[in-house]
Amino acid sequence: MARFVLAGKADCPHYAKAELLADSLHRKLPDFRIHKICVHPTEWNKWLENTCGSNGWKHEQSPLVWRELVDRGGKGMFLGGYSDFMEHIQGYYGITSDVKTDLMLEIAEENLQTKNLCMQEEALRRSQCPLHVWISSALHPTCYSLIPRLLSPEVFPSDPLISLHLLDPAGGDEDLYTLRQEAEDLSSPKLHSITIHSHLDDCVFKQARIIIFLDDWQHGEEEEEEAAGEAVAHMDQAALRKMAAQYRHYGKLINSRADKSVRVMVAGDSFVNLKCSLLLESAPSVDSSHFVAMGTQLECEARAQIGKKLGVKTADVTDVFIWGNISGHFCMDFQRTRVFRYEGAISGPASFSLPLLEMAYNRQTFEADIMSCVGLQRPTVTSRARGAAALSATNGICTLLQAWDKTWTSGEVFSLGVMSNGQYNVPKGLVFSMPVVFNCGQWSILPDLAISDELAIKIEDSISQLKTEKANAGK
């Protein structure tokens, strides 16, 4: 099956001509698939720069055409521009286009008018309809620092109003009511309404556009001390299957009640990849790319430990990649990690940086030390705080939500548990942490990274552990 992506400026005549030809091929050839991305002229240059940068392409004009080697979100094969697309279609299908210039210009003008109208309608819809945000396990300590951040202007800049829904079937009505009162007392202008749910009633996940799953939280003083003393590392078979059944049920509710554009994030310390996998498998009508497991917190913890060792700030360390099972067997990849503002023998302006691996005297010892420190960091924090590492979890969640917004075009790399399409020899369908980049509300896996033999072995260990977890969870 041929899958092409055609992107261009809304007012571009060549994009209009290529669009007409692609539509004609789609009608004539049952296996020809085309996905069109019409970009407003004011956003085109930035969109093109980020798209080409994340894929390693060089292209300067509209339109841009590539062929997908797997389903959307996977690696693509660059074709080029208008002329390249026409040559490919003529050579492969023996079809040419004879659209007249006047018609091309007319269609281009209609495209621009339609794009402007769609943007106006979207802006109006967002101004009138609140964004429905659900938080599961809402009595988890992370939620207390998360709610004020969600209601701040920077996390959801395109949505003026937020309807917050707090779900915790394991908690009591009184605790949820108190949490709601505290949230209302924030007097945030973005808060449209807030509801609480202590059981899975008919309203759960209805109209949801953002769902955040936190770890189940043990209520009661003795249970809290136990949970705070160490992160949950394992469950017995019966408890694991009970958790799996619960998340499959959540997935079915999402499938039947949530908005089809819903974005689901799983955060926490236990079975994060597995929970995400169970949710997306139970919600077949929702795009699987809308389900992610958060590796951002782990990535930031690694950057913090590197910063401590080198005497720089956490923000001065960039591009630490997390592969594998976020809450289990994971591996850190420093092949593109760079350090800024390091006071060493070589220095430069603020934009100057050094590759981390060139700074380590003994690479293997350095990596082992960082892994050990990261592995101990979160349990140490939860033990001392007698609760979860709420601040770092909140920061990871909000950073990811900002990157997932349609206005994000940074090109920054994040570690994220996503469903594999076979990239880097990870089995298709397995939720696996890999480096991704966001662009205009979509993520794509960073292509063409070097996988050393040592890293490949660690990735295989993570794959094996995730397969075992999935088998133990039952059906």
C-alpha positions in Angstrom: 0.0 0.0 0.0 1.4 3.4 -1.0 1.2 6.0 1.8 2.1 9.6 0.8 2.2 12.8 2.9 1.6 16.0 1.0 2.3 19.3 2.9 2.3 22.8 1.7 1.3 26.4 2.1 -2.4 27.0 1.9 -1.9 29.7 -0.8 0.6 27.7 -2.9 -0.6 26.9 -6.5 1.8 24.0 -6.8 0.4 22.5 -3.6 -3.1 22.9 -5.1 -2.0 21.1 -8.3 -0.3 18.2 -6.4 -3.4 18.0 -4.2 -5.7 17.6 -7.2 -3.5 14.9 -8.7 -3.3 13.0 -5.3 -7.1 13.1 -4.9 -7.5 11.7 -8.5 -5.0 8.9 -7.7 -6.9 8.1 -4.5 -10.1 7.7 -6.4 -8.6 5.5 -9.1 -6.3 3.4 -7.0 -7.7 1.6 -4.0 -4.3 1.1 -2.4 -3.1 4.7 -2.8 -3.3 6.7 0.4 -2.6 10.4 0.8 -2.4 12.5 4.0 -2.6 16.2 3.4 -1.2 18.9 5.7 -2.3 22.4 4.8 -0.3 25.0 6.6 -1.1 28.6 6.9 1.5 30.8 5.1 2.4 32.6 8.3 3.3 29.3 9.9 4.9 27.5 6.9 8.6 28.5 7.4 8.7 27.4 11.0 6.8 24.2 10.3 9.1 23.3 7.4 12.2 24.0 9.4 11.1 21.8 12.3 9.8 19.0 10.1 13.0 18.9 8.0 15.2 19.2 11.1 13.6 16.3 13.0 13.9 14.1 9.9 17.3 15.2 8.6 15.9 16.5 5.3 16.8 19.6 3.3 13.9 21.4 1.6 13.1 25.0 1.2 9.8 25.4 -0.9 6.2 24.4 -0.9 5.0 21.7 -1.2 7.0 19.0 0.7 6.2 15.4 -0.1 7.4 12.2 1.5 6.4 8.5 1.4 5.7 6.7 4.7 7.4 3.4 5.2 5.1 2.5 8.1 1.9 3.9 9.6 1.8 7.6 10.5 4.3 8.6 13.2 7.0 6.3 11.8 10.0 6.9 9.5 9.4 8.4 6.1 11.2 8.4 2.8 11.8 12.0 1.5 10.6 12.5 -2.1 11.1 16.3 -2.5 8.9 19.0 -3.9 6.3 19.5 -6.6 8.4 18.4 -9.5 9.8 15.4 -7.7 6.3 14.3 -6.8 5.1 14.7 -10.4 8.0 12.7 -11.7 7.5 9.9 -9.2 3.8 9.7 -10.1 4.5 9.7 -13.8 7.2 7.2 -13.6 5.5 4.8 -11.2 1.8 5.2 -12.3 2.1 6.6 -15.8 -0.2 9.5 -14.9 0.4 13.2 -15.6 -1.5 16.4 -14.6 -2.8 19.0 -17.1 -4.4 21.4 -14.6 -4.4 24.9 -16.0 -2.8 27.8 -14.2 -6.0 29.7 -13.6 -7.6 26.7 -11.9 -4.4 26.2 -9.7 -4.6 29.8 -8.6 -8.3 29.5 -7.9 -7.9 26.4 -5.8 -4.9 28.0 -3.9 -7.1 31.0 -3.0 -9.9 28.7 -1.8 -7.4 26.7 0.3 -6.3 29.9 2.0 -9.8 31.0 2.6 -10.7 27.6 4.0 -7.6 27.5 6.3 -8.4 31.0 7.6 -12.0 30.0 8.3 -10.9 26.8 10.1 -8.5 28.7 12.3 -11.2 31.2 13.2 -13.7 28.4 14.0 -11.1 26.6 16.1 -10.3 29.8 18.0 -14.0 30.4 18.6 -14.6 26.8 19.7 -11.7 26.9 22.1 -13.0 30.2 23.6 -16.4 28.8 24.2 -15.8 25.2 25.1 -13.6 24.3 28.1 -10.9 21.8 27.9 -11.9 18.7 29.8 -9.0 17.4 31.9 -9.3 14.2 33.9 -6.8 13.1 36.6 -7.0 9.5 37.8 -5.8 8.7 41.3 -6.4 12.3 42.2 -5.6 11.9 45.9 -2.0 11.0 44.9 0.3 13.7 46.4 1.5 14.7 43.0 -2.0 16.0 42.2 -1.7 18.8 44.9 1.2 20.4 43.0 -0.1 19.4 39.6 -3.5 21.2 39.7 -2.0 24.8 40.2 0.3 24.2 37.2 -2.5 22.9 35.0 -4.4 26.1 35.7 -1.5 28.3 34.9 -1.4 30.1 31.5 1.7 28.4 30.1 0.5 24.7 30.1 -2.6 25.1 27.9 -2.0 28.5 26.2 -4.7 27.8 23.5 -7.4 26.9 25.9 -8.8 29.8 28.0 -11.0 27.6 30.2 -10.5 24.2 31.8 -13.0 21.8 33.3 -11.1 19.7 35.9 -12.4 16.2 36.8 -10.8 14.4 39.8 -11.2 10.6 39.8 -10.1 8.3 42.6 -12.2 5.1 43.2 -9.9 4.1 46.0 -10.4 7.4 47.9 -13.2 8.8 50.0 -15.8 11.4 49.1 -14.6 13.6 51.9 -11.0 13.7 50.8 -12.0 14.4 47.2 -14.4 17.2 48.4 -11.5 18.8 50.4 -9.3 18.6 47.3 -12.0 20.3 45.2 -12.4 23.1 47.8 -8.6 23.7 47.8 -8.6 23.9 43.9 -11.5 26.3 43.9 -9.7 28.5 46.5 -7.0 29.0 43.9 -9.5 31.4 42.2 -7.9 30.7 38.8 -9.5 32.5 35.9 -8.9 29.4 33.7 -11.0 27.1 36.0 -14.4 26.7 34.4 -15.6 23.9 36.7 -14.4 21.0 38.9 -16.0 17.7 39.6 -15.1 14.8 41.8 -15.7 11.1 41.2 -15.1 8.4 43.9 -16.5 5.6 41.7 -16.7 4.7 38.0 -20.1 6.4 37.3 -21.6 7.1 33.9 -19.7 10.4 33.6 -16.2 9.1 33.9 -14.0 10.2 31.0 -17.0 11.8 29.2 -15.8 14.4 26.7 -12.2 14.0 28.0 -9.5 15.6 25.9 -6.7 15.2 28.4 -6.4 12.2 30.8 -3.5 11.9 33.3 -3.0 8.6 35.1 -1.1 8.7 38.3 -0.1 5.7 40.4 -2.7 4.2 42.7 -2.1 5.7 46.1 -2.5 3.8 49.4 -4.7 5.7 51.8 -4.1 5.4 55.6 -1.1 6.3 57.7 0.6 2.9 57.8 0.1 2.3 54.1 1.4 5.8 53.3 4.6 5.1 55.3 5.1 1.9 53.4 4.5 3.5 50.0 6.7 6.5 50.8 9.6 4.3 52.0 10.1 2.6 48.6 8.6 2.8 45.1 6.4 -0.1 44.2 8.7 -2.4 42.3 6.6 -5.5 41.9 3.2 -7.1 42.5 2.2 -10.6 43.1 0.4 -12.3 40.2 -3.1 -11.8 41.5 -2.5 -8.1 42.2 -0.9 -7.5 38.8 -3.9 -9.1 37.0 -6.3 -7.1 39.1 -4.5 -3.9 38.1 -4.5 -5.0 34.4 -8.2 -5.7 34.5 -8.8 -2.2 35.9 -6.7 -0.5 33.2 -8.4 -2.5 30.5 -11.7 -1.3 31.9 -10.4 2.3 31.9 -9.4 1.8 28.2 -12.9 0.7 27.3 -14.4 3.8 29.0 -12.0 6.0 27.1 -13.0 4.3 23.9 -16.7 4.8 24.4 -16.8 8.2 26.2 -13.8 10.3 25.6 -13.3 12.8 22.7 -11.6 11.0 19.8 -8.8 13.6 19.9 -8.1 12.7 23.6 -4.5 12.5 24.7 -3.7 10.1 27.5 -0.6 10.2 29.6 0.5 7.6 32.1 2.9 8.7 34.9 4.2 7.1 38.1 6.6 4.6 39.5 5.0 1.2 38.7 4.2 -0.6 35.4 4.0 2.7 33.5 4.6 1.1 30.0 2.3 -1.8 30.7 -0.6 0.4 31.9 -0.2 2.5 28.7 -0.2 -0.6 26.6 -3.4 -1.9 28.3 -5.2 1.4 27.8 -4.4 1.8 24.1 -5.2 -1.9 23.3 -8.6 -1.4 25.0 -9.4 1.8 23.1 -9.2 0.8 19.4 -11.2 3.8 18.1 -8.6 6.2 19.5 -5.4 6.8 17.6 -2.7 4.8 19.4 -0.3 7.8 19.1 -2.5 9.6 21.6 -1.3 7.3 24.4 2.1 7.9 26.0 4.0 6.8 29.1 6.0 9.6 30.7 9.8 9.2 30.7 10.4 12.9 31.1 10.7 12.7 34.9 13.4 10.0 34.7 15.2 12.0 32.0 15.3 15.1 34.2 16.5 13.1 37.2 19.4 11.8 35.1 20.2 15.4 33.9 20.2 16.5 37.6 22.7 13.8 38.6 25.0 14.7 35.7 24.8 18.3 36.6 25.8 17.6 40.2 28.8 15.5 39.1 30.0 18.2 36.7 29.1 21.3 38.7 26.6 22.7 36.3 22.9 23.4 36.5 20.4 20.7 35.4 19.3 23.0 32.5 22.8 23.0 31.2 22.6 19.3 30.4 20.6 18.4 27.3 19.5 15.3 25.3 19.7 12.5 27.7 17.7 9.6 26.1 15.8 6.9 28.1 15.2 3.6 26.4 13.0 0.7 27.6 10.8 0.1 30.5 10.4 3.5 32.3 9.4 2.0 35.7 11.6 -1.2 35.3 14.6 -2.1 33.3 15.6 1.1 31.4 18.9 2.3 29.9 20.3 5.8 29.5 21.8 6.9 26.2 24.3 9.8 26.3 25.4 9.7 22.6 23.9 13.2 21.9 24.2 14.6 25.5 25.9 18.0 25.6 26.9 20.1 28.6 26.8 23.9 28.5 28.6 26.4 30.8 31.1 23.9 32.1 34.2 25.5 33.7 36.9 23.3 32.2 40.1 23.7 30.2 38.0 24.6 27.1 35.4 27.4 27.4 33.3 29.6 25.2 30.2 31.8 24.9 26.8 30.7 26.3 26.0 28.8 23.1 29.2 26.7 23.5 28.8 23.1 24.7 30.8 19.9 25.0 29.8 16.3 24.3 29.3 14.5 27.6 31.1 11.3 26.5 34.2 13.3 25.7 34.2 14.7 29.2 34.0 11.4 31.0 37.4 10.0 31.9 36.1 6.4 32.0 32.9 6.1 30.1 31.6 2.9 31.5 32.3 3.9 35.1 30.6 7.3 34.5 27.5 5.7 33.0 27.3 3.2 35.8 27.6 5.9 38.5 24.8 8.0 36.9 22.6 4.9 36.6 23.2 4.1 40.3 22.5 7.6 41.4 19.3 7.9 39.3 18.1 4.5 40.6 18.5 5.7 44.2 17.2 9.3 43.8 13.5 8.8 43.7 13.3 6.2 46.5 15.5 8.5 48.6 13.2 11.5 48.0 10.0 9.6 48.7 11.4 8.2 51.9 12.5 11.6 53.2 9.4 13.4 52.1 7.1 10.5 53.3 5.4 10.7 50.0 5.9 10.7 46.2 8.4 12.8 44.4 5.6 15.2 43.5 7.5 18.2 42.2 9.6 16.3 39.7 6.6 14.3 38.6 4.5 17.5 38.1 7.3 19.2 36.2 7.6 16.2 33.9 3.9 16.0 33.2 3.5 19.8 32.5 6.6 19.9 30.3 5.2 17.1 28.2 1.7 18.7 28.0 3.3 21.9 26.7 5.3 20.0 24.1 2.2 18.2 23.0 0.3 21.4 22.3 -0.3 22.4 18.7 1.6 25.6 19.2 4.9 23.8 20.1 7.5 23.9 17.4 10.7 23.7 19.4 12.4 20.5 18.1 13.5 19.6 21.7 14.0 15.8 22.2 12.0 14.0 24.9 12.0 10.4 26.2 8.6 9.0 25.9 7.0 5.5 26.1 5.1 5.1 22.8 3.8 2.2 20.8 6.6 0.9 18.5 6.1 0.4 14.8 9.2 -1.7 14.6 11.8 1.2 14.9 15.2 0.2 16.3 14.2 -3.5 16.2 11.7 -3.0 19.0 8.7 -5.4 18.4 5.7 -3.7 16.8 2.9 -3.0 19.2 5.2 -2.8 22.3 5.0 0.4 24.4 8.7 1.3 24.7 10.5 4.4 25.8 12.4 6.1 22.9 13.5 9.6 22.0 10.8 11.6 20.3 10.3 15.1 19.0 7.0 17.1 18.9 5.8 19.3 16.2 2.4 21.0 16.0 0.7 18.5 18.3 2.3 15.4 16.8 5.3 13.3 17.9 7.7 11.4 15.9 10.5 9.0 16.9 13.9 10.5 16.4 15.4 8.7 13.4 18.9 7.4 12.5 20.3 7.1 16.1 23.4 4.9 16.4 22.7 1.8 18.5 25.9 0.3 19.9 26.2 -3.4 20.7 26.1 -2.6 24.4 23.0 -0.5 24.0 21.3 -3.1 21.8 21.8 -5.7 24.6 20.2 -3.4 27.2 17.3 -2.7 24.8 16.8 -6.5 24.4 16.7 -6.9 28.2 14.0 -4.2 28.4 12.0 -5.9 25.7 12.2 -9.2 27.5 11.0 -7.6 30.8 8.1 -5.8 29.1 7.0 -9.0 27.3 7.1 -10.9 30.7 5.0 -8.1 32.4 2.5 -8.3 29.6 2.3 -12.1 29.8 1.9 -12.0 33.6 -0.9 -9.5 33.3 -3.0 -12.1 31.5 -5.8 -11.4 29.0 
